[in-house]
Amino acid sequence: MIDFESFLKEYKERLSKIFAGENETNKESLKRGIADNSLSEILNTNPLAAFIPSRYGGFGGNTAEALAMLEASSYESLPLSLMMGINGALFLQPIANYADEDVKRSIYDRVINANKMGGLMITEPDFGSEALKMQTSFSQDPDTGIYKIEGLKHWAGLTGMADYWLMTAREKNSRGELGRDISFFIHDTRNGGIEVEEYYNNLGLYMLPYGKNRVNIEVPADHKLEPKGTGITLMLDLLHRSRLQFPGMGMGFLKRMMEEAVTHCKQRFVGGQNLIDYDQVKARVSRLQSYFTVCSAMCNFTSTNVPLERNTAKMDVEANAIKSVITDYMQRASQSLLQLTGAKGYRLDHIAGRSTVDSRPFQIFEGSNDILYQQISESVIKMMRKFKHSNLYEFLKDYNLTERSSEYFKDVLNFELDVKMPQRKLVELGKALGRMISMEFTLNLGDQGFNTELIQNAVKNLQEEIQLIMKSYRSSLAPDVVSDYQMESSWFNLVTVDAR
Ligand SMILES: Cc1cc2nc3c(=O)[nH]c(=O)nc-3n(C[C@H](O)[C@H](O)[C@H](O)COP(=O)(O)OP(=O)(O)OC[C@H]3O[C@@H](n4cnc5c(N)ncnc54)[C@H](O)[C@@H]3O)c2cc1C
């Protein structure tokens, strides 16, 4: 096997050739799926080996290298990066930490030498955010040890295409009741038992097939993942590690959005000057540069703090902050590029339009951002209680994820936190906290020699954003839902006949 640097160079060159011409208009991007020869060309370079420890023939499972591979992928294609991310964080990494040794060896061998892929099935039509209530069940044959798993799963990335599935289910007892814990099983699709009942017309991410899967499978005893504690803790470790690695997918994408915007705005001539010379355009480009910088800081954090062996089950604040903030930035970056490119960008085959629909679901999957922001606040409030703090600033100035950034907000944070706040306030506070944590990472990146101007620019943008969120958080207007909104709500009826 070649070394990682040589791989990365070759991988970038190959992707750039395969996706060449996608910048302006490329009809290939309008097709669903990916051409077999393109996929083979990509997988033949062995990108998934970035997630596999060297004793199984991979590059080593080094987090920085995995993120660098995701970055190279998302610079050319966000869907491709998600495909790699699914394989890595939702399949190969949990296998590294929890699968039986022989099973692991055989799967890694097929991934490296036969281009096989894997995905994860958690979501069900009736249970998405509330995944712990899933109805897919399993029972074990006492004689053979074989697990029988039945249920209905949907929206699993690589539907109908993956060679392996990590399947989640709850144990069914003899009375037909489902247990509270969640178990994980590796299903080899050569054994059959998963029927795709419907393929979905996903709005974006055309490269990836999604749909509804009827599950009726049998899994050998040694194909169950063995958690070190409960299955739910395993699930938290899996989801947190994945969320912590989102910046890998964000990195190339945000770099691309920034570069596309700068190039376009330098070339486009409107009203007697280049777009880049307008102040409002500069504000947009400056924010795009901040997203790039903050994402770099997150990659730096994850690479240095989240080795494959570390259990991330307790890293909820870091994981939730990173995932929600970076996916908000990805969506905003694409929206901003679309604004700047004007009508030209409003095409599904233009990078701006495509990026807008491709990046949108990142705010929904693996934890809806609204819920993650709420959870960030709840975790911080729990810690404040534990350390008997009621003043937000007093807590954040000593909290390791906001020690430095909180200094910038001494005034706005210096108040007693009312812990009984409504959910919308928890969400808003979580947004501010998530950005403060991102700012801490950014300040730390600055210490390590990253471009000082970019760091200063990002810090200013974060300051503006956080101050705005905190202002809204402190306002006490709490508009409610109007239940009788259909009554007296026709503007037309109020226009007198005379006035018509
Ligand atoms: C492109 C894409 C890829 C996906 N990939 C996978 C995959 O590979 N494997 C897999 O198993 N699943 C996958 N999913 C499914 C995804 O994880 C779920 O869609 C997600 O968990 C949300 O579940 P739901 O769609 O049922 O929405 P719901 O649970 O119905 O939630 C919808 C919205 O309601 C609001 N909401 C829900 N609960 C609360 C609350 N407590 N408080 C306030 N607001 C709330 C939020 O705004 C939320 O976004 C994917 C989805 C998409 C769109």
The ligand as an SDF file (V2000), in Angstrom:
LIG
                    3D

 53 58  0  0  0  0  0  0  0  0999 V2000
  -30.4190   13.2250    3.2190 C   0  0  0  0  0  0  0  0  0  0  0  0
  -30.7150   12.4220    4.4300 C   0  0  0  0  0  0  0  0  0  0  0  0
  -29.8360   11.4080    4.7810 C   0  0  0  0  0  0  0  0  0  0  0  0
  -30.1210   10.5730    5.8790 C   0  0  0  0  0  0  0  0  0  0  0  0
  -29.2800    9.5240    6.1560 N   0  0  0  0  0  0  0  0  0  0  0  0
  -29.6350    8.6330    7.1120 C   0  0  0  0  0  0  0  0  0  0  0  0
  -28.8960    7.4220    7.3060 C   0  0  0  0  0  0  0  0  0  0  0  0
  -27.8930    7.1770    6.6260 O   0  0  0  0  0  0  0  0  0  0  0  0
  -29.3310    6.5290    8.2400 N   0  0  0  0  0  0  0  0  0  0  0  0
  -30.4450    6.7600    8.9980 C   0  0  0  0  0  0  0  0  0  0  0  0
  -30.7820    5.9150    9.8200 O   0  0  0  0  0  0  0  0  0  0  0  0
  -31.1640    7.9010    8.8460 N   0  0  0  0  0  0  0  0  0  0  0  0
  -30.7980    8.8260    7.9170 C   0  0  0  0  0  0  0  0  0  0  0  0
  -31.5470    9.9630    7.7180 N   0  0  0  0  0  0  0  0  0  0  0  0
  -32.7110   10.2110    8.5500 C   0  0  0  0  0  0  0  0  0  0  0  0
  -32.4680   11.3460    9.5330 C   0  0  0  0  0  0  0  0  0  0  0  0
  -31.5370   10.9770   10.5040 O   0  0  0  0  0  0  0  0  0  0  0  0
  -33.8240   11.7560   10.1180 C   0  0  0  0  0  0  0  0  0  0  0  0
  -34.5180   12.4000    9.0540 O   0  0  0  0  0  0  0  0  0  0  0  0
  -33.6890   12.6700   11.3060 C   0  0  0  0  0  0  0  0  0  0  0  0
  -33.2520   11.9370   12.4130 O   0  0  0  0  0  0  0  0  0  0  0  0
  -35.0110   13.3660   11.6510 C   0  0  0  0  0  0  0  0  0  0  0  0
  -36.0480   12.4500   11.7550 O   0  0  0  0  0  0  0  0  0  0  0  0
  -37.4210   12.6860   10.9640 P   0  0  0  0  0  0  0  0  0  0  0  0
  -37.0870   12.9450    9.5340 O   0  0  0  0  0  0  0  0  0  0  0  0
  -38.3190   11.5540   11.2690 O   0  0  0  0  0  0  0  0  0  0  0  0
  -37.9880   14.0300   11.5340 O   0  0  0  0  0  0  0  0  0  0  0  0
  -38.8470   14.2800   12.8790 P   0  0  0  0  0  0  0  0  0  0  0  0
  -38.3340   13.4590   13.9900 O   0  0  0  0  0  0  0  0  0  0  0  0
  -40.2820   14.1950   12.5100 O   0  0  0  0  0  0  0  0  0  0  0  0
  -38.4600   15.8020   13.1370 O   0  0  0  0  0  0  0  0  0  0  0  0
  -38.7270   16.8160   12.1600 C   0  0  0  0  0  0  0  0  0  0  0  0
  -38.4490   18.1700   12.7440 C   0  0  0  0  0  0  0  0  0  0  0  0
  -39.3050   18.3780   13.8420 O   0  0  0  0  0  0  0  0  0  0  0  0
  -38.6640   19.2030   14.7950 C   0  0  0  0  0  0  0  0  0  0  0  0
  -38.5440   18.4610   16.0600 N   0  0  0  0  0  0  0  0  0  0  0  0
  -38.5560   17.1280   16.2600 C   0  0  0  0  0  0  0  0  0  0  0  0
  -38.4380   16.8550   17.5740 N   0  0  0  0  0  0  0  0  0  0  0  0
  -38.3810   18.0290   18.2220 C   0  0  0  0  0  0  0  0  0  0  0  0
  -38.2640   18.4110   19.5800 C   0  0  0  0  0  0  0  0  0  0  0  0
  -38.1250   17.5120   20.5560 N   0  0  0  0  0  0  0  0  0  0  0  0
  -38.2420   19.7250   19.8790 N   0  0  0  0  0  0  0  0  0  0  0  0
  -38.3520   20.6630   18.9140 C   0  0  0  0  0  0  0  0  0  0  0  0
  -38.4360   20.3710   17.6080 N   0  0  0  0  0  0  0  0  0  0  0  0
  -38.4700   19.0660   17.2650 C   0  0  0  0  0  0  0  0  0  0  0  0
  -37.2680   19.5180   14.2430 C   0  0  0  0  0  0  0  0  0  0  0  0
  -37.3220   20.7440   13.5310 O   0  0  0  0  0  0  0  0  0  0  0  0
  -37.0450   18.3690   13.2870 C   0  0  0  0  0  0  0  0  0  0  0  0
  -36.1240   18.7070   12.2490 O   0  0  0  0  0  0  0  0  0  0  0  0
  -31.2780   10.8100    6.6540 C   0  0  0  0  0  0  0  0  0  0  0  0
  -32.1270   11.8800    6.3170 C   0  0  0  0  0  0  0  0  0  0  0  0
  -31.8530   12.6740    5.2230 C   0  0  0  0  0  0  0  0  0  0  0  0
  -32.7940   13.7820    4.8660 C   0  0  0  0  0  0  0  0  0  0  0  0
  1  2  1  0
  2  3  1  0
  2 52  2  0
  3  4  2  0
  4  5  1  0
  4 50  1  0
  5  6  2  0
  6  7  1  0
  6 13  1  0
  7  8  2  0
  7  9  1  0
  9 10  1  0
 10 11  2  0
 10 12  1  0
 12 13  2  0
 13 14  1  0
 14 15  1  0
 14 50  1  0
 15 16  1  0
 16 17  1  0
 16 18  1  0
 18 19  1  0
 18 20  1  0
 20 21  1  0
 20 22  1  0
 22 23  1  0
 23 24  1  0
 24 25  2  0
 24 26  1  0
 24 27  1  0
 27 28  1  0
 28 29  2  0
 28 30  1  0
 28 31  1  0
 31 32  1  0
 32 33  1  0
 33 34  1  0
 33 48  1  0
 34 35  1  0
 35 36  1  0
 35 46  1  0
 36 37  1  0
 36 45  1  0
 37 38  2  0
 38 39  1  0
 39 40  1  0
 39 45  2  0
 40 41  1  0
 40 42  2  0
 42 43  1  0
 43 44  2  0
 44 45  1  0
 46 47  1  0
 46 48  1  0
 48 49  1  0
 50 51  2  0
 51 52  1  0
 52 53  1  0
M  END
$$$$
